[in-house]
Amino acid sequence: MRREYRRRARNLGGALLAVALAVTGAVAPPSAAGAAGPAVLSVNAGGSASGAFVADAYFTGGTAATHANPIDVSGVSAAAPVDVY
């Protein structure tokens, strides 16, 4: 069984991103037809939307891990929002 998800990327001139996932777990490489550069989708795995990261969705089961450790991104260029870590 193969499922194909197509979503129009926002703010990328109408680029179309298509990703196929086979039952075996193999992932087809994404394609960005008509885009000047690669389309990027950032997902906050197990969490809600934060900054440019969209909320995690379309999953079943599992548990999001939490921790009380401080996150220091001071030495990281273009770091994700702290909520994502």
C-alpha positions as CSV (number, residue, x, y, z in Angstrom):
1,M,0.0,0.0,0.0
2,R,1.3,3.4,-0.9
3,R,0.1,6.8,0.3
4,E,1.0,10.0,-1.4
5,Y,0.5,13.4,0.3
6,R,0.5,16.6,-1.7
7,R,0.5,20.0,-0.1
8,R,1.1,23.3,-1.7
9,A,4.0,25.1,0.0
10,R,3.4,28.5,1.4
11,N,5.4,31.5,0.2
12,L,7.3,29.5,-2.4
13,G,5.6,30.6,-5.6
14,G,3.2,27.7,-5.7
15,A,5.8,24.9,-5.4
16,L,4.3,21.5,-4.9
17,L,5.9,19.1,-2.4
18,A,5.1,15.4,-2.8
19,V,6.4,12.7,-0.5
20,A,5.5,9.0,-0.7
21,L,5.8,6.5,2.2
22,A,5.7,2.8,1.5
23,V,4.6,0.2,4.0
24,T,8.2,-0.9,4.4
25,G,9.1,2.6,5.7
26,A,11.1,3.5,2.7
27,V,10.7,7.2,1.8
28,A,10.8,8.6,-1.7
29,P,12.9,11.8,-2.1
30,P,10.8,14.9,-2.0
31,S,10.3,16.9,-5.2
32,A,9.7,20.6,-5.6
33,A,8.4,21.0,-9.1
34,G,8.7,24.5,-10.4
35,A,10.5,25.9,-7.3
36,A,13.6,28.0,-7.6
37,G,15.1,26.3,-4.6
38,P,14.3,23.3,-2.3
39,A,11.1,23.6,-0.3
40,V,11.6,23.2,3.4
41,L,9.0,21.9,5.9
42,S,10.0,22.0,9.6
43,V,8.0,19.8,11.9
44,N,8.1,20.0,15.7
45,A,8.0,16.3,16.2
46,G,5.6,15.5,19.1
47,G,4.8,19.1,19.8
48,S,2.8,22.1,18.8
49,A,3.5,24.8,16.2
50,S,6.4,27.1,17.2
51,G,8.0,29.8,15.0
52,A,8.5,28.4,11.5
53,F,7.9,24.8,12.8
54,V,4.4,23.3,12.2
55,A,2.7,21.1,14.8
56,D,3.1,17.4,14.6
57,A,0.1,15.6,13.2
58,Y,-1.1,12.4,11.4
59,F,0.4,10.0,13.9
60,T,-1.0,7.3,16.1
61,G,0.3,6.3,19.5
62,G,3.6,7.2,21.1
63,T,4.5,9.6,23.8
64,A,6.4,12.9,23.6
65,A,9.5,13.0,25.8
66,T,10.0,15.9,28.2
67,H,13.0,17.1,30.2
68,A,13.9,19.9,32.6
69,N,17.4,20.5,31.1
70,P,18.1,24.0,30.0
71,I,18.7,24.4,26.2
72,D,21.6,26.7,25.2
73,V,21.4,27.7,21.5
74,S,23.7,30.7,21.9
75,G,26.4,29.0,19.7
76,V,24.0,27.8,17.0
77,S,23.3,29.9,13.9
78,A,19.7,29.9,12.7
79,A,18.6,27.8,15.7
80,A,15.1,26.5,16.0
81,P,12.8,28.0,18.7
82,V,13.7,26.6,22.2
83,D,10.2,25.0,22.3
84,V,11.2,22.6,19.5
85,Y,14.1,21.0,21.5
